[in-house]
């Protein structure tokens, strides 16, 4: 965290120095970035914050409708954004547009594939959100982190100006993008930890704790775990997506199947030591990230819940809500930029998509944390009167009906 703040601060200094002391060509270049980048970035940030609260409010209010809506609207919106960019008939915008269209097609196929899981996902989402109205100010950490996120985006774009006046500009820009991703993920997990602690204390101890004290705990005692988890969980989740694709290669190609088998085996080991369920244990007991990951997965194994949590699509719904916001930001910013400075359209489209996605993920941390707490607390104490038989009934259905398939696992003939 200190390194990310230090990098941005140093590059802001370099940017200001360039505006004051550099040659006229450098000054002109930096002024152009200020003129044509900053307004669009600020507009994308404000639009994404508005969309973030809209998605979160809608999911909390109408979960049964919104799960379907997000799954399909994300495909439609990313397709619309891709088509718009292709209409500009520039090589750079065409490349970005093709990527968005390819994603929209894959997204549509994914929505078809997970259709059997939507009913149970919605039932769990409804049950997990029931405590939220009783806990009043649970959304305050989200307000705070989105405000910090807006300020950070503003400073970040100023750091980009400094990067243009520094050695190895492409490498520095990549470092800035990675730092932005990581810091936004830390903000999201601070909200996650705060909400998780409030909810987990409600489930396990029947108490309504102060959101402010839980937030203070998240930004002090649990900050290290939030930073570590923000680094590893997205990486591990990305690897899971790759392995799911590799698992589909099982067939006649012995070499490719062997690679898929090896990756599955390695991933299963890694996942036990680093997963998103750990944040509930971190919030509840103050454990370290690795220990919390192991303990959470052990609870699921003890209750026979691995297939259920492995087939849960709540994280995908939250991810696709971010894609929806990103696509809307692309449509708005691309249309604006094409009018004022078409050369920057592709770059600003990518940046606005990124901003829309990150801001929405921060807001959607609340429903995702509620679902995580429901699963982990149920696994810890299934007899708690606050839980019904939704999970138990679904375990029975999954044992008898193989239409709802969990994440591809290691084939039985190799698991001995």
ZIQUINOR-V534068 format. One record per residue. N is the residue number from 1. RES is the residue in one letter. OMEGA is omega in degrees with one decimal (* if undefined). Layout:
N & RES & OMEGA
N & RES & OMEGA
//
This chain:
1 & X & 178.1
2 & X & -180.0
3 & X & 180.0
4 & X & 178.7
5 & X & 179.6
6 & X & 179.1
7 & X & -179.3
8 & X & -179.5
9 & X & -179.9
10 & X & -178.4
11 & X & 173.6
12 & X & 176.4
13 & X & 179.6
14 & X & 178.7
15 & X & 177.8
16 & X & 178.0
17 & X & 178.9
18 & X & 179.2
19 & X & -176.9
20 & X & -167.7
21 & X & -172.5
22 & X & 178.4
23 & X & -176.5
24 & X & -179.4
25 & X & 178.6
26 & X & 178.0
27 & X & -179.3
28 & X & 179.6
29 & X & -179.0
30 & X & 177.4
31 & X & 177.9
32 & X & 178.3
33 & X & 176.9
34 & X & -174.5
35 & X & -172.2
36 & X & 178.2
37 & X & -171.9
38 & X & -179.6
39 & X & -179.5
40 & X & 178.7
41 & X & 178.8
42 & X & 179.0
43 & X & 178.7
44 & X & 179.1
45 & X & 179.8
46 & X & 178.4
47 & X & -177.6
48 & X & 176.8
49 & X & 176.8
50 & X & 179.2
51 & X & -178.9
52 & X & 179.1
53 & X & 178.9
54 & X & 179.2
55 & X & -177.3
56 & X & -179.8
57 & X & -178.8
58 & X & 179.2
59 & X & 178.8
60 & X & -175.3
61 & X & -176.2
62 & X & -174.5
63 & X & -176.4
64 & X & 178.7
65 & X & -170.4
66 & X & 177.8
67 & X & 176.3
68 & X & -175.0
69 & X & -179.1
70 & X & -179.0
71 & X & -176.1
72 & X & -179.3
73 & X & 177.4
74 & X & 177.5
75 & X & -178.9
76 & X & -177.4
77 & X & 178.0
78 & X & 175.0
79 & X & 179.1
80 & X & 178.9
81 & X & 179.3
82 & X & 179.3
83 & X & 178.6
84 & X & -178.4
85 & X & 177.7
86 & X & -179.9
87 & X & 178.8
88 & X & 174.0
89 & X & 171.8
90 & X & -177.2
91 & X & -177.5
92 & X & 179.1
93 & X & 176.2
94 & X & -179.7
95 & X & 179.1
96 & X & 179.8
97 & X & 178.5
98 & X & 177.9
99 & X & 179.3
100 & X & 179.2
101 & X & 177.2
102 & X & 177.6
103 & X & -179.0
104 & X & 178.8
105 & X & 177.5
106 & X & 178.6
107 & X & 177.9
108 & X & 177.7
109 & X & 178.3
110 & X & 179.9
111 & X & 176.5
112 & X & -175.7
113 & X & -175.0
114 & X & -178.9
115 & X & 178.9
116 & X & -177.3
117 & X & -170.4
118 & X & -177.3
119 & X & -179.3
120 & X & 178.2
121 & X & -179.7
122 & X & 179.3
123 & X & 179.7
124 & X & 179.7
125 & X & 179.4
126 & X & -179.7
127 & X & -176.2
128 & X & -179.5
129 & X & -177.3
130 & X & -179.6
131 & X & -171.0
132 & X & 179.6
133 & X & -178.8
134 & X & -172.8
135 & X & 168.5
136 & X & -169.0
137 & X & -175.0
138 & X & -177.6
139 & X & -176.7
140 & X & 176.2
141 & X & 177.7
142 & X & 176.4
143 & X & -176.9
144 & X & -177.3
145 & X & 176.7
146 & X & 174.1
147 & X & 176.3
148 & X & 178.9
149 & X & 178.2
150 & X & 178.5
151 & X & -178.9
152 & X & 177.5
153 & X & -179.9
154 & X & 177.7
155 & X & -177.6
156 & X & -179.7
157 & X & 173.5
158 & X & 176.3
159 & X & 176.7
160 & X & 177.1
161 & X & 177.6
162 & X & 179.5
163 & X & 178.0
164 & X & -177.9
165 & X & -175.2
166 & X & 179.7
167 & X & 175.8
168 & X & -175.1
169 & X & -179.5
170 & X & -179.9
171 & X & -179.9
172 & X & 178.3
173 & X & 177.5
174 & X & 178.1
175 & X & 178.6
176 & X & 179.2
177 & X & 178.5
178 & X & 179.1
179 & X & 177.6
180 & X & 178.7
181 & X & -176.7
182 & X & -179.1
183 & X & 176.1
184 & X & 177.2
185 & X & 175.7
186 & X & 177.4
187 & X & 179.0
188 & X & -177.2
189 & X & 171.4
190 & X & 174.5
191 & X & 179.6
192 & X & -179.0
193 & X & 179.9
194 & X & -179.7
195 & X & -178.7
196 & X & -179.3
197 & X & 179.3
198 & X & -176.8
199 & X & -176.2
200 & X & 175.8
201 & X & 175.9
202 & X & -178.5
203 & X & -170.8
204 & X & -177.5
205 & X & 178.9
206 & X & -177.1
207 & X & 176.4
208 & X & -175.8
209 & X & -179.7
210 & X & 177.8
211 & X & -179.5
212 & X & -179.9
213 & X & 177.0
214 & X & 177.6
215 & X & 177.7
216 & X & 177.2
217 & X & -178.4
218 & X & -176.7
219 & X & 177.3
220 & X & -175.1
221 & X & -174.6
222 & X & -174.7
223 & X & 179.5
224 & X & 178.1
225 & X & 177.4
226 & X & 179.3
227 & X & 180.0
228 & X & 178.4
229 & X & 178.7
230 & X & 178.4
231 & X & -170.6
232 & X & -174.7
233 & X & 177.5
234 & X & 178.9
235 & X & -179.8
236 & X & 178.3
237 & X & 176.7
238 & X & 177.2
239 & X & 178.2
240 & X & 178.6
241 & X & 179.0
242 & X & -177.8
243 & X & 174.8
244 & X & 176.7
245 & X & 179.5
246 & X & -179.2
247 & X & 178.7
248 & X & -179.6
249 & X & -179.0
250 & X & -178.0
251 & X & -174.6
252 & X & -178.5
253 & X & -173.7
254 & X & -178.7
255 & X & -179.0
256 & X & 178.2
257 & X & 178.2
258 & X & 177.1
259 & X & 179.1
260 & X & 178.7
261 & X & -179.8
262 & X & -179.3
263 & X & 177.9
264 & X & -178.9
265 & X & -180.0
266 & X & -176.8
267 & X & 179.0
268 & X & 177.5
269 & X & -178.4
270 & X & -174.1
271 & X & 178.8
272 & X & -177.1
273 & X & 179.1
274 & X & 179.7
275 & X & -175.8
276 & X & 178.6
277 & X & -177.2
278 & X & -174.2
279 & X & 177.3
280 & X & 179.0
281 & X & 176.7
282 & X & -179.6
283 & X & -175.1
284 & X & -170.1
285 & X & 179.3
286 & X & 179.9
287 & X & 171.8
288 & X & -173.6
289 & X & -177.3
290 & X & 179.6
291 & X & 179.6
292 & X & 177.8
293 & X & 179.9
294 & X & -177.3
295 & X & 179.0
296 & X & -178.6
297 & X & 176.7
298 & X & 177.0
299 & X & 179.4
300 & X & 178.8
301 & X & -178.6
302 & X & -179.1
303 & X & -178.6
304 & X & -175.0
305 & X & -176.4
306 & X & 179.9
307 & X & -178.4
308 & X & -178.2
309 & X & -179.8
310 & X & -179.7
311 & X & 178.6
312 & X & -176.9
313 & X & -179.8
314 & X & 179.6
315 & X & 177.6
316 & X & 178.0
317 & X & 177.9
318 & X & 177.0
319 & X & -177.1
320 & X & 171.7
321 & X & 174.9
322 & X & 177.3
323 & X & 177.2
324 & X & 179.5
325 & X & 178.6
326 & X & -179.3
327 & X & 177.1
328 & X & 177.9
329 & X & 177.8
330 & X & -178.7
331 & X & -178.5
332 & X & -175.3
333 & X & 179.9
334 & X & 178.6
335 & X & 178.9
336 & X & -175.6
337 & X & 179.3
338 & X & 178.9
339 & X & -172.5
340 & X & -179.6
341 & X & -170.9
342 & X & -179.1
343 & X & -176.8
344 & X & -171.3
345 & X & -177.0
346 & X & -178.4
347 & X & -178.8
348 & X & 176.1
349 & X & 177.6
350 & X & -178.1
351 & X & -179.5
352 & X & 175.6
353 & X & -179.9
354 & X & -179.2
355 & X & 179.7
356 & X & 179.3
357 & X & -175.4
358 & X & -178.8
359 & X & -179.2
360 & X & 177.6
361 & X & 176.5
362 & X & -178.9
363 & X & -178.2
364 & X & 175.1
365 & X & -178.1
366 & X & 178.9
367 & X & 179.3
368 & X & 177.6
369 & X & 178.7
370 & X & 179.3
371 & X & 178.8
372 & X & 178.9
373 & X & -179.7
374 & X & -179.3
375 & X & -174.2
376 & X & -179.7
377 & X & 174.7
378 & X & 179.2
379 & X & -179.6
380 & X & -178.3
381 & X & -176.8
382 & X & -177.1
383 & X & 178.8
384 & X & -176.3
385 & X & 179.2
386 & X & 179.7
387 & X & 175.1
388 & X & -176.1
389 & X & -177.7
390 & X & -178.8
391 & X & -179.5
392 & X & 179.5
393 & X & -179.5
394 & X & 174.8
395 & X & 177.9
396 & X & 179.6
397 & X & -179.0
398 & X & 178.3
399 & X & -176.4
400 & X & -173.9
401 & X & -177.0
402 & X & 177.4
403 & X & 177.5
404 & X & -173.9
405 & X & 174.5
406 & X & 175.2
407 & X & -179.3
408 & X & -177.8
409 & X & 177.9
410 & X & 178.8
411 & X & -173.9
412 & X & -176.4
413 & X & 178.1
414 & X & -171.1
415 & X & -178.3
416 & X & *
//
